[in-house]
Amino acid sequence: MTSTAKFETQTKALIDDLKSVCANYGLGNDGNEFKIITQVFLYKFLNDKYVYELKQLEPALAKAEDFDAALKKYSDDELELLSMQINENTARIAPQNFLSRLFEQQNQPKFADIFDQTLMDVAKANSDIFSVLTQGGEKIVLFENISKYVSDNRDAFCKALVNKLVGFSFEHIFTQKFDFFATIFEYLIKDYNSNSGGKYAEYFTPHAVAKIMAACLVTDENVNNVTCYDPGAGSGTLLMNLAHAIGEDKCTIYSQDISQKSSALLRLNLILNNLVHSIQNIIQGNTILTPYHKQENGQLEQFDYIVSNPPFKLDFSDYSADLDSKANKERFFAGIPKVPAKKKESMAIYLLFIQHIMHSLRDKTGKAAIVVPTGFITAQSGIDKKIREKLVDSKMLAGVVSMPSNIFATTGTNVSILFLDKANKGDLILIDASNLGTKVKEGKNQKTVLSDTEEQQIIDIFNVKEAKDELSVVVSYADIKAKNYSLSAGQYFEVKIDYVDITAQEFDAKLRNFESNLEDLFSESKRLERDVQKNFLTLKFEN
């Protein structure tokens, strides 16, 4: 087993251990379990990262057999001097709040209070950089009182958590990159990021979809100092893949999501993926009703890159009337979906997200990738059609990739990826990938999984605009207008007839064979006709 695989196994084992502790204290499948697991995991990660940075600065600490004992020999001033040299993206943790100090105090009376206070002190010390903002400006700090979720035996519960944490160290994996932490993050939240979470549930975007979106958006290796935005970020899968394709140090992340849980998970994702500098741009709030990111003149901020897997069906009837305002006329140029009399949860809110993204894209250079229901690309009327007309007539559409069915295991809706590019003035690429992938079972659901080769095939065809039989077609804006603005690749595929070259002698021989067969068929037909007439004359009525 490689060292990376070993660390991955150990990290997943730690997550399982923490979940086991929760289950043993009555929190298994409890709605608050994810808060405990993610916060304890994050505290451990930040603790080890700070210790790791101290060791990088001070060789004596790195060589010490007992790090904590060695650290106690340093004065407060010496520690302050060391801390000033640590990268600002590393959380500051006072020595008294180290995990090792918690471990020493585990048998103290009211240990749960000591545990909670430790986490709260870390949160307070790092609130300026690590807090998520709400729309109203309230700071949501890193940690809260965890032990309150346990009714009895709070001290024993916190002691059990600490004992699971001390037997593991993150220090060996801080050199790992995106792929490692993406896998760990997905494993960490797999039980909490599903469509069972109620009205504002998050759907985990498959990495195949996220990878294709990022790779088709970022084609320039020299991209630098750019802004990346997701108006409904969820836990951040799309943003993490985009940032990785650009370079985590070359971009700044912006997001907004109405879900408090999503904002907390996105913050965790940013910390794991070395994007702490963007945490201040995570906003918990309603993007459609009150978008937060704005310019000084009050206009919506414009971004270099936008990615989105918006909710397809969501009841926004509570505030739909508020959207029909003069201020929103330009943003929602194609209109606001009507509120159905029944099944309000089936409202097509994604149409508002598409329009919001178009309005938030940087002039002349902005690029975007949006997951949409495949029905959107062919709808012949309504808001869907108006949006497509705008995309084509303004020449900001770069292409469409129609994905296989069940690419999302949690929904049966067929999806396509809409690519926007304000710099695109040439032809467009339409890809029908619906026949790619392998069907697999995921729990009770069926899912289509693309192989690495198939993912790369889609990316390569899109980026070079290659026409490939029954898979992709290159079309002009005029072609799309002629097809009533349809963005379905299948409607542009040529119907091909296979021709076989034969000689004149072969043609004459085939013709004589056909003629002979026809004579035989005609003769047989006449024989059958005589037999029918003969049998008909024998028919008699009998009493």
N, C-alpha and C positions, 0 to 999 in steps of 0.2 A: 504494500500500500504506500503511495507517495505521501510526502509530508502534508501536502495540501489536502488530500483526501482524508488523512488521519485527523487533521484539525477540523475539517468539516464534520466528520463523524462525532468528534468530541463536542463540538459546539451544538450539534443537534441533540446529543445526549444530555447536555446541560438544560436545553429547552424542555426536553421530556421530563427531566428531574423536577424542574420548577412546576410543570403541569401536574406531576404526581403529588407534590406537596399540596397544591391547591385542592386536588381531588380528595386527599386525606383529611382536609379540614372543611369539607363540605362545599367547595367552590367549583367542582367539576361541572362543566357546561353552564356555569353561572354567568350572568350577563356582565359581571365585573371581573371575571377571570382574566380577560385580555388586558385590562388596565394593570393588574398585578404583574402578569408575566412580562409584558412589554416594558414596564417601568423598572422592574428588578433587573431584567436583562440589560437595559440601557444604563442603569447605575453601575453595574459590573463593568460594562464596556468603557464607560467614561473613567471609572476608577483605574482600570488597567491602562488606558491610554495616557492618563496623566502620569502614572508611575513609569510607563515606558518612556515618555518624553523626558522625565527627570533623569532616568538612567542614560539617555542619549547625551545629555548635557554634562553629567557628572560621572566619570568612569569609576570613581570609588563606590558609588551607589550600585552601579552595574555589577561590580565584582563582589559585593558584599553577600555573604551567605544568608544573612538575616537583614533584608532590606529595611524593615521597620525599625529595627534596633539601630542600624546605621543612620537612618534619617533622624532619629531622635537626638543625635549628636549635633545636628545643625541648628543654629540659632534662628529665630524668627526672621531676622534681617537677611541671613544667608538664604533661607528658603524663599523669601520675597524676591531676592535678586535672581534666583534660579527661575522662579515663576515668570518674571518679566521677560525672560528669553524664550519662553515657550510660545509656540504659534497661537494666535488668538482664537483659532478654531478648535483648540483643545480646552475642555471645561476645566476651570480652576477648582481644585478640591483641597480644602484645608486638611492638614494631617489628622486632626481629630475626627474627620469625616471619612477617612480611609476605611475600606472594607476590613482591613486587618485590625483596626481599632474596634470596629463593631464586633468582630469575632472575639476579641479579648473581653468584651463586656456582656457576652451572651447570657451569663448566669446572674446578671444584676437584676434586682427587683424592677418591675415595670420595663422590661427590655423592649417591649413593643413601642413604648413612648420614645425610648432612645433611638430605635430603628427609624421611626417616622420622622423624628426631629433631624436625624442625620440627612435623610433624603430632602427634607424641606430646606435645610441649610445649604445643601448643594444647589438646589433649585434657585434659592434667593441669590446666592453668590454669582450665578450665571444667567440671571433673568434678562439682562440687556441683550445678549446674543442668542440665547437658546429659547426664548419665549415665542409662542405663536400669538398673533394678534387676532382679536375679533374685529368685526366691522366697526364696532363702537369704540375701539381703541383699548379694550381690556386685554391684559397680558395673561396668557395661559402658560404657566411655568412648567418646568420639566416634570416635577413630581408632586404627589399629594400624599395624604396620610393613608397608607396602604392597609394597615392593620384593622381599620374600621370596618372592612368588609367581612371580617371574621367575628362571629358572635361570641364564641368562647375560646379559651386557650390562646389568646392573642400573643402572649409572650412565646409560647411554644411554636406557634406558626412562624413568627419572625425568626426565631432561632433556627428552625428547620430550613428556611430560605437561605439564611447566611451560611449554614453549613454546606449547602449545595454549591454556593458561589465560591467558597474558598478553595475548593478542590480543583478548580479550573482556572486557566489564565488565557487571556486574549493576546498577551504580549507577543506571541509567536506569529500572529496572523495579521498584524497591522500593515505588513508589506503586501498583503493580498489585494487584488484589484476587484473591479466591478463584478465580474462573473461569480466570484466566490461569495461576495456579500449579497448579491441578488438572490442566490440560491438559499442562503441563510435566512434572509428576510422573508422570502416566500414560505419557508418552512416554519418560521416563527409565527406568522400570522394566518397560516392556512386554515385554522379552525375558527378564525374571527372575521375574515374578510369574504363573506359569502352573501347570497341573496336571502338569507334567513334573518337578516338584521332589521327588518321592518321597512318603513316608508323610504328612508334614505340609505338603503343598502348599497354596498359597493360590489361591483363585479370586477374580479381580478382579471385584468387584460392579459391574455396569453403572451408569453415572451416572443412567440413567433410573430404575432401581430405587431408588438412593440418594436421588435428588431427590424422588420420590414419597413415600418413607418420611419424609423430613425435613419436607416441606411439609404432610403430613397430621398429623404430630405437633405441629409448632409453628404454632399458629394465633393465638397471643396475641402482639401486638407488644411488650407490656410485660414479657415474660419477662426476669428478671435474676437473676444470682447463683445459677445452677442447676448441677447436676452431671449429666454425661453419661457413660454407661458402655457398653462393648462387651466381653462376656466372651470373645470370640474375634476380636479386632479385625483380624487380618490386617494389611494395609498402611494401613488407616484410612479407606478411602473413605466408609463410612457415617458415621463420627464427624466427618469433615471437612465433609460436607454438613449434618449436624445442627448443628455449631458455627457454620457460616456462616448457617444459617437463624435461629439464636438471636442471633448476634453473638459474634465471637471473644473480645471483652472482657467478655462477660456470662455465660460458662460456664467450667467446669473439666472437663477430660477425664480419664477413668479407663479403664484397659484391662488386659487380661491375655491373653497368647497363649503357647502352648507353643513356638512357633517363634522361634528366635533371629533368623532372617532377617526375619520379620514385624516383630519389635520394632524392629529397626534401620531398616526402611523406614517404620514408623509415626513414629519419632523424626524422620526426615528430613521427613516430611509435616507434622508439627507445626511444625518450624522454618520451612518454606516458607510456612506459613499463619498465622504470627504467634501460635502457641499454645505457645511455649516454656515458659510457666509451668506447663504440664501434663505436661512430660516426666517429672518425678519420680513421676508416677502410672502410668507405663508399666511393667508387670511382666511379665517373662518367666517363665512357669510354667504349670502344669496347672490350669486353672480348675475343672474338674469334680472332680478328686481333692483339690486343696488350694487353694481360693479364697483369694486374698491380701487383698482389701479387706474389712476388718472394723471393727466398732465397738469401743469400749473394753471393752464387756462380752463381747466374743468373738463376738457375733452378726454375721451378714453385713451389710455396709454396704448401705444402701438409697439408691437414686438417683432423681432426678427424671425422667430420660429414659434409656431403654436401647434400643439398636439392635443387631441381630445378624443375620448371615448365617452360621449355624453350619455345621460340616461335617455333611453328611447321612449319610455312610457312613465309618466309621473304626473300626479295631480297637482297642478299649479293654479287651480281655480280660486284659491284664497286670495291671490294677488294678481290674477290675469287682468282685471279691470284697471289696476294701477299701471300696467304696461302700456295701455293705450293713451299715451300722452304725447304732447308736442315734442318733448325732449327725446322720445324713443322712435319718432317717425323715421329718422334717418337710419338708426341702428336696425330696426326691424322693418326694413324697406318692403319686404315681400308679404308682411302681415303677421298677425298673431293667431295661432291655432284656436279654433272655436272650442268652447267647453261643451262636451257632449252631455246629453241629458242623463245618460247612464254610463257606467264604467269611466268615471272621471280619471281613474288611474291610467287609462289608455291614451291620455292626451299626448300628442306628439311634441313634447318639449324639445326634442333634439333639433327641431327646425329653428327654434330660438337660439340655440347654441351655435348652429351653423352661421346664422346671420350675425351674431355677436362676434364670432371669430373673424368673419370677413371684414367687419368694422374695426377690429383690433389688430389687423395685419399691417405691418409697416409698408408705406407706399414704395412702389417700384422694386423693392427687394424682398419683401416678406414671403415666407413659405409656411404652409400648414398641411397637416394630415389629420383627417377626421374620420372616425368610424361611424358609418351610417347604415340603417337598414337597407338591404339591397333594393327593396321596393322604391326607395327614394330616386334611384338613378333612371327609372323609366316612367314614373308617375306622369300622367298626361294632363293634369290640371292642378289647380290650387297652389299653395305656397311652395311645394316641392318644385313644381315646374318653373315658377317665377325665380327661385333661387338659381336653378340650373341655367336659365336664360341669362341671368346677371353674370354668372361665372363665365359663360361662353362669350357673351357680347362684350364683356370688359377684358377678355383674354387673360384671365387669371387662373384658369384651370390647367393643370399640368397632366393629369391622368387619373385613372380609376383602376383599382385592383379589386375584383370580386372574389371573395374568399370562399373556401369550401364550406358546406353546411356543417353545423355543430363545431365550428372552430372554437366557440365558447361552450363548455360543457354545461353551463348553468342556464343557457337559453337556447331555444330552438330557432331563434330569428336568424335568417341568413344576413350576413353583413358584407359590406364593401368598404374599401378605404378610399376616401376622396382626397386627392392631392392638389393643393393650391400653390401657385407660384406667380407672384406679380411680375417677375422678370421673364416669364415664358411668353414668347411671341411666335413660337414656331408651332409644329404639330404636337398632337397629344398622343399618349399611349394608353390603350385600354386593354386590360388583362383579365381573362376569365380563368381563374385558378380553381374553379369549382370542382374540377375532376382530379385535383391533386390531393395528396394526403392519404393517411391510413386510418381506418375506423378502429377506435379502441374504447373499452369500457372504463369509465371513471366513476366509481361508486355505482349509483343507480342510473347514471346518465351515459350517453354515448358521446364520444368526442372525436373529432378529426385532428390528427397530429401530422404536421408537415415535417419531413426530414430536413436535415441541414442542407442537403443538396437541393431540395425543392425550394426552400427559403431563398437560397442564393440564386437559384434560377429566376425567381420572381424579381429579385433585386437587380440582377444583371440586365434582364430584359427591359425593366422599367428605366433604368439609368441610361441605357444606350438606345432606347426607343426602337426595339427590334420587333418586327412583325414575325410571328411564328404560327404555323398552321394550327388552327383550332385552339390556340392559347392566347395570342395577342394580335393586336392590329394597331397600326399607326394611322391616325386620321387628322384632318384639318378642322379648324373651327367651322368652316363652311360645310364640311361633311356632316358635322353634328347638327347644324341648323337644318340641313336638308332632311335629317332623320328625326325632325321634331324634338331636337335637343336630348335624344336618348343617349345615355352613357353606358349602355350595355354592349360589351365587346361582341357578343354573339350576333347582334343585328348588323354588324359590319363585316363579318366573315364572308368570304367569297364561296359561292356554291361551285364546286369543281366537278367536272365530268372527265372521267378517265378515257382517253382515246388509245386505240391499238393500231399501229400501222400494219396493213396487209397489202399483198400484191394484187394485180388485176386478176391473175389466174385464181388466187385464193378467194377473191370476192365472187367470181363467176361460179366457183365450186359451191360456196356457201349459198348463193342465190338458187342454184339448181337443187340443192338439198332442201331449202325452204319450199321450193315449188313442188318437189316430190312429196314432202310432208303435207302440204296443203291439199294435194290431189287425194292422198290417202284419207285425210280428215273429211274431205267433201264426200268421198265414196262411203265412208262409214256413216256419215250423217244421212245420206240418202237411204242406206240400208235400214237405219233406225227409224226413219220416217215411214218406210213401207211396213215395217213390223208394227208400228203404232197404229197405222191405218187398218191393217189386217186384224189386229186384236180389238180395235174399236168396233168393227162390224160384228164381232161375235158376242158383244154385250147384249143381254136380253133381260126383260123384266119378268121376275117370277113371283107368283102369289105365295 
